[in-house]
Amino acid sequence: MLHDSGIVTIYRVSVDENGPPPKVEKLVKRSTHYFGEMTVGIQRYYEAAKVGQQIDLLIEIWRDPNIKTRDIAQIEDRFYFIRQITPTKDEDGILVTRLSLEEDDSGTWSAKL
């Protein structure tokens, strides 16, 4: 698969434990990747719905074992929760990572950069 759909930036959520309550969260850049957009299959969509989640986007990047489901993905001006990480091989046998993403409609992450 060509990774020509755009650029995704992965952030980890950092919490300042030393400050007074309430704890302040901020986003710290972890990595940036070119990605290819894939079709969200019906099974993936319904499995997420069973646990109260919604998969809005499925993307594929080159293999990155450092991404966690606690991380946040940004594509253009939209932020996404990473709901599932699938390390696999593409049709050419190249190691890739597939990310199932749920859009964050609250808009809170853009203020935490």
C-alpha positions as CSV (number, residue, x, y, z in Angstrom):
1,M,0.0,0.0,0.0
2,L,1.2,3.5,-0.8
3,H,1.4,5.7,2.2
4,D,0.3,8.8,0.4
5,S,-2.9,9.8,2.1
6,G,-1.3,12.3,4.4
7,I,0.8,12.8,7.5
8,V,-0.1,11.6,11.0
9,T,1.6,13.0,14.1
10,I,1.5,10.8,17.2
11,Y,1.5,12.4,20.7
12,R,1.9,10.9,24.1
13,V,-0.2,12.4,26.9
14,S,2.1,13.8,29.6
15,V,0.7,14.7,33.1
16,D,2.5,17.0,35.4
17,E,2.5,15.1,38.7
18,N,4.5,17.7,40.6
19,G,2.0,20.6,40.2
20,P,-1.1,21.3,42.4
21,P,-4.4,19.8,41.5
22,P,-6.0,19.6,39.0
23,K,-3.3,17.7,37.1
24,V,-2.4,19.3,33.9
25,E,-2.2,17.2,30.7
26,K,-0.2,18.2,27.7
27,L,0.7,16.5,24.4
28,V,4.3,15.6,23.7
29,K,5.3,14.7,20.1
30,R,6.3,11.1,19.8
31,S,6.6,10.6,16.0
32,T,5.4,11.6,12.6
33,H,4.5,9.2,9.8
34,Y,3.2,9.1,6.2
35,F,0.0,7.0,6.2
36,G,-2.3,5.2,3.8
37,E,-6.0,5.2,4.5
38,M,-7.9,1.9,4.6
39,T,-11.5,0.9,4.7
40,V,-13.1,0.3,8.1
41,G,-14.6,-3.1,7.8
42,I,-18.1,-3.9,9.1
43,Q,-16.7,-6.4,11.7
44,R,-14.2,-3.9,13.1
45,Y,-17.0,-1.2,13.2
46,Y,-19.5,-3.4,15.1
47,E,-16.8,-4.8,17.5
48,A,-16.0,-1.3,18.5
49,A,-19.7,-0.4,18.9
50,K,-20.1,-3.3,21.3
51,V,-17.7,-1.6,23.8
52,G,-19.1,1.9,23.3
53,Q,-16.4,3.1,20.8
54,Q,-16.6,4.2,17.2
55,I,-13.9,3.6,14.6
56,D,-13.9,6.6,12.3
57,L,-10.6,5.9,10.4
58,L,-8.2,3.0,9.7
59,I,-4.7,3.9,8.7
60,E,-1.5,2.1,7.9
61,I,2.0,3.4,8.7
62,W,5.5,1.8,8.6
63,R,6.1,-0.4,11.6
64,D,6.4,1.6,14.9
65,P,6.4,-0.5,18.1
66,N,6.5,2.6,20.3
67,I,2.9,3.7,19.7
68,K,0.5,3.0,22.6
69,T,-3.3,3.0,22.8
70,R,-2.9,5.9,25.4
71,D,-1.4,8.1,22.6
72,I,-3.3,10.7,20.5
73,A,-3.1,10.9,16.7
74,Q,-3.4,14.2,14.8
75,I,-4.2,14.4,11.1
76,E,-4.4,17.9,9.8
77,D,-6.4,19.8,12.4
78,R,-8.3,16.7,13.8
79,F,-7.4,14.7,16.8
80,Y,-8.1,10.9,17.2
81,F,-7.9,8.4,20.1
82,I,-6.0,5.3,19.1
83,R,-8.4,2.5,19.8
84,Q,-6.5,-0.5,18.3
85,I,-2.9,-1.1,17.2
86,T,-2.3,-4.0,14.8
87,P,1.3,-4.8,13.9
88,T,1.2,-6.8,10.7
89,K,2.7,-7.2,7.2
90,D,1.3,-5.5,4.1
91,E,0.7,-7.3,0.7
92,D,4.4,-7.0,-0.1
93,G,5.6,-8.5,3.2
94,I,6.7,-5.2,4.6
95,L,6.3,-4.6,8.3
96,V,3.5,-2.1,9.0
97,T,1.3,-0.9,11.8
98,R,-2.4,-0.4,11.4
99,L,-4.2,2.1,13.7
100,S,-7.9,2.1,14.3
101,L,-8.8,5.7,15.2
102,E,-11.8,7.3,16.9
103,E,-12.3,11.1,16.3
104,D,-12.2,13.3,19.4
105,D,-15.1,15.6,18.9
106,S,-14.5,17.5,22.2
107,G,-11.7,19.7,20.8
108,T,-9.8,19.6,24.1
109,W,-6.5,18.3,22.6
110,S,-5.8,21.2,20.3
111,A,-5.4,23.5,23.4
112,K,-2.9,21.1,25.0
113,L,-0.2,21.3,22.4
